[in-house]
Amino acid sequence: MVLPRSSIFRLRQKSLARGIVLSLGAFMVSLRLAGFPHIEDLHGSRWQVVALLAAVWGMGETARCLGRKWSLYHAGVMILLYTNLMILALVAFLVVYP
């Protein structure tokens, strides 16, 4: 039996799930790198730049899924883009946090 490959692993195809996973993964990794569970030990790390680049890539993947014509799917993708923008801002804040 041959199982079809998901569009998540096909980089040339649009994938909303890939954009969401990249953005949320970058946010979680950035929090971990900043020392999240211990709030008194928050610090910036040079490796958070990689998480920032992953968040930008996730936002780009989400933006690729926008259509030219407005629909409810288009509105949902716009909401996800605003969410990605907030994730990007939080990761950028954690990068420059002393």
N, C-alpha and C positions, 0 to 999 in steps of 0.2 A: 504494500500500500504506500503510495506516495502522498505526502502531506504538502500542501501549498505553502510557500514561504510567505511570511508576513511582509507587509510593505515597510515595516519598521527597519528591516535590514537592507532594503533596496534604497540606496542613497539618492538615486536619480528620480525616484518617485516622491510625490508629496506625502507626508505622513504627519498628521496632527498629533498622534500618540508619541512619535519620536520627539517632537518639539516640547511636549509637556514633560516627558521623562527627562530630557536633557536639562530643562529649566529647574524642575524640582530636585533633580539629583545634584545640580550645581549649587542650589541653595542649601541643601542638607550638608554637602561636603564643605561648603564655606562656613557654615555654622560650626561644624566639627573642628575645622582648622582654627577657628577663632577661640576654641575652648569653651563651647557653649554650656555644657552641663554645669560648669562652675562659673557663675556669673562674675565672681570677683577676679577671675583669671582671664578675662577677655583681652585678647591681644591681636594684632595684625600679623599676617604671615605672608611671606613671598609666594607661597604656593597657591594663595587665593587668587592670583592672577589667572591661573589655569581654570579655576571655577568661574571666574568672570568671563573668560573666553567661551566656556561651555554654555553659560547663560546667554551670551550673545548669539551663539550658534542655535540654541533652542528657540530664541526669539525669531531668528531668520527662518527656521523651519516652520514655525507657526505662521509667519507672514506669507510664506509661499502658498499656504492653503486658502488664502483669500480669493474670492471670485470677483469677477468684474460687475456682476449684477447683484443687487442687494437681495438678501433672503434672510431667513432666521438663522441659517447656518453661518452666513456672513456676520451676523450680529454676534453669534457665539464665538466666532474666531476673533472678533474685535475685543470682546470681553477677555478672552485668553491673552490677547496682545497686551492689554492694560495690566493684566496679572503678571505677565512676563516683564513688563516695564518696572513694576514694583519689586520683583525679585532681582532684577538687574540693579536697581538703586540700592537695595539692601546689601547685595554682594559687594557693590562698589564702596558702600559705607564701611563694611567690615574689612575691606582691603586697606583703607586709609586710616582705620581706627588705630590709635597709638597703642 
